[in-house]
Amino acid sequence: MLPTAEAPELVFGLCSPIGTKNAKFISMLRANLLKFGYRSDDFKVTDLMKSVKIEGLTLKDAPIEDRYDTHIAYANRLRSLTGDNGALAMLCCSAINAFRQKAGKRYLEGQAYIFDQFKRGEEIQVLRQTYQKAFVLVSLYSSKENRVKYLSHRISSDHAVSKPTIDHEGEAKKLVKRDEDEQGEPFGQRLADAFSLADLFINLDNEQEAEHTLNRFLSALFGSNKISPTRDEYGMYIAKSAALRSLDLSRQVGAAIFSPRGQVQTLGCNEVPKAQGGTYWSSDADDARDYTLEGDENERIKKAILADTVRRLNQSGILPKIENIDEIVAQVLHESGKKGSPLKEAQLMDLLEFGRIIHAEMSAISDAARSGISIKSSILYCTTFPCHMCSKHIVAAGLARVAYIEPYPKSYAEQLHQDALFVGAGENKTDKVQFSPFIGISPLRFRELFERGRRKNDKGFFQEWMEGKPKPIVGYTIATYLDSETEKRLRIRDRLRELQAQGNLQITADATPSSALPPQGGLALAEGAPHTSEARPKQPASPGRGSRKPIAARSGSPKSARRINDSDE
């Protein structure tokens, strides 16, 4: 049998919008892990990339706006050079391997690694493929207002100004906008895509709530038998389940409406409506869903409108006359289909109303109306932020709150209905409908963390822990993830060596982000780095781990663990 660890290594990744105080959460996470006997060390992902010096780019540390801009550009360029949007995650695999080499161990029981932070879904995919259930993505929420305020003060401080000016606030807003999504940059940040992939969502604007949410998650992860879902966690899991019924050509969206007391009232998904009410099921003989038409009608009509606009501009005389207009139209339509292109991102291409499908939210509301179920003051859980068309019906239906996971940039809901709704977490002290980001354990981990068999021992008494003592529910063998980690580490090593040979970059030994890395420096990109025999002294057993003694602190803890400020870059 392949070996398993009593206290397997855990890997935590953070994802948050710019201006979020990640350091506060990292301290919270490390303290809570210690209760379960786990030693933790944290790494800045942007520090890891400093082991690679890219020709023509310079990283700045001040002022803060230049630091953010240069670090974002550096990460984008590294992804572009390697041709891999998961490159930074592979550097993290190298950092973990190097950390073990420093300790002279093949693997480290009771060790957690925290990486701050990720901006691409591909990075999350790399780490999930490598560490499987031992990888935990935590997405940290902080309101845009709080983040802009924090960044404005950081900018004014760096410029030796006592109070933020309008210009400082403008710089802060510009940083926030760039951070959200660099759609025009193929290797740029895609925060929205990465954020929604989390295993756990935390509201950092409420420290007490954040601590409670984190503690519940870790208790469930370590096999506690007394953690059950919150209403929001259950509601979002049901909404996610409803989404899986959809056969929409673009995305699966699910919605679930719950009464204020937590009772399921109605469900919906984005699907084509059928006569007599409801939407098509797979068993329907007259199935007329979009896949039977072999295309998306909304996409077809949008492109027809775009082509019509180009032709009419040519006929209007506003622009110089183009004789070969059909060729131009063909080029425009081709460009409008390319991800990241300016035409693809044009507002005209955001039109929604020509789709045959009924949106998940409207499906749930329609089902309630058809069945005579009152949904006044109820809560709607939706896997994606509602569009502006659904939002006005949500308001009119009398719903009190909407909880969502994925953002939806095409929605103008907040802009069009500021009088009737607002977006934000926390308590609703207004008469408006609250659209709140989901906080809690993600549907991705719902069954894994909440599904149990017996919760009692052989004597019939309640058993607090699934394994009799706290032990992470990860379900993998050591050999499995070590082999996968080695594959990722060697892949990025070989690619960086190729780029170095071409003169695009240099693999440096003087930009080591942590004293825990091998004596040669860098990120264990070279093979055969010698193991060290650093002693690992014992420390007193933690109450949370029973009789097992946790791994002790190492003298070579990463420098990043000793933070100077709350910078989140």
Secondary structure, DSSP 8 states (H G I E B T S, - for coil): -----SS--EEEEEE--TT--HHHHHHHHHHHHHHTT-EEEEEEHHHHGGGEEETT-----SSHHHHHHHHHHHHHHHHHHHT-TTHHHHHHHHHHHHHHHHHT-SS-TTEEEEEE----HHHHHHHHHHHGGGEEEEEEE--HHHHHHHHHHHHHHHTT-SS--HHHHHHHHHHHHHHH--TT-TTS--HHHHHTT-SEEEETTSHHHHHHHHHHHHHHHTTBSS----HHHHHHHHHHHHHTT---SS---EEEEE-TTS-EEEEEESB-B-TTSSB--TT-TT---HHHHTS-HHHHHHHHHHHHHHHHHHHHSSS---TTHHHHHHHHHHHHTSTT-TTTTSGGGG--TT-SSB-HHHHHHHHHHHHT---TT-EEEEEE---HHHHHHHHHHT--EEEEEE--TT--HHHH-TTTEEE-SS---SSSEEEEE--EE-GGGHHHHH--S--B-TTS-B-SBTTSS--------HHHHHHHHHHHHHHHHHHHHHHHHTTSEEE-SS--S-TTS-TT-TTS-STT--------------GGGTT-------TT--GGGS-SS----
